[in-house]
């Protein structure tokens, strides 16, 4: 959302709530973008924020250990 300085001054609380909700607020002066208002910490997770940052897991980790593997692990022979 874009708004001018006058609107931002009179509606700061509303703009802060919007930024807390994840919206990016651009404040303009005489039509020129001068400030970006964003939230520093979000209370709720935002979907997609880890896209491209999480590596795929090894699918072999999805299967349970066999009894022999569990015994070896517990005895330290792994």
C-alpha positions in Angstrom: 0.0 0.0 0.0 1.2 3.5 -0.7 0.1 6.6 1.2 1.4 10.2 1.6 3.0 11.6 4.7 -0.2 13.4 5.8 -2.2 10.2 5.7 0.6 8.3 7.5 0.7 10.9 10.3 -3.1 10.8 10.9 -3.4 7.0 10.5 -0.1 5.7 12.0 -1.8 3.2 14.4 -3.8 1.7 11.5 -0.7 1.5 9.3 1.3 -0.2 12.1 -1.5 -2.8 12.5 -1.4 -3.4 8.7 2.3 -3.8 8.8 2.0 -6.3 11.7 -0.4 -8.2 9.5 2.3 -8.6 6.8 1.5 -5.7 4.5 4.3 -3.5 3.3 3.5 0.2 3.5 5.3 2.8 1.3 5.1 6.4 2.5 5.5 9.0 -0.2 6.2 12.8 -0.3 5.2 14.7 -3.3 4.7 11.4 -5.2 8.2 10.1 -4.4 8.6 6.9 -2.3 10.6 7.9 0.8 9.9 5.3 3.6 9.0 1.6 3.7 7.1 0.5 6.9 7.4 -3.2 7.6 7.1 -5.3 10.7 10.3 -6.4 12.4 8.8 -9.4 14.2 5.7 -11.3 13.2 3.4 -12.9 15.7 2.2 -15.5 13.3 4.2 -17.4 10.8 4.1 -16.3 7.2 3.7 -19.0 4.6 6.5 -19.1 2.0 9.1 -17.4 4.0 11.4 -20.4 3.9 10.9 -21.2 0.2 14.2 -22.0 -1.3 16.0 -22.0 2.0 15.1 -25.5 3.2 17.0 -28.4 1.7 15.1 -31.7 0.9 15.6 -34.4 3.5 17.0 -37.9 2.8 13.9 -40.1 2.2 15.6 -43.0 4.0 15.1 -41.0 7.3 11.3 -41.4 6.8 11.4 -45.2 7.6 11.6 -46.8 11.0 14.8 -48.5 12.1 14.9 -52.3 12.0 15.3 -54.0 15.4 19.0 -54.7 14.5 19.6 -51.1 13.6 18.0 -50.0 16.9 20.1 -52.4 18.9 23.3 -51.3 17.1 22.4 -47.6 17.8 21.6 -48.2 21.5 24.8 -50.1 22.0 26.9 -47.5 20.2 27.9 -49.7 17.3 26.7 -47.4 14.5 
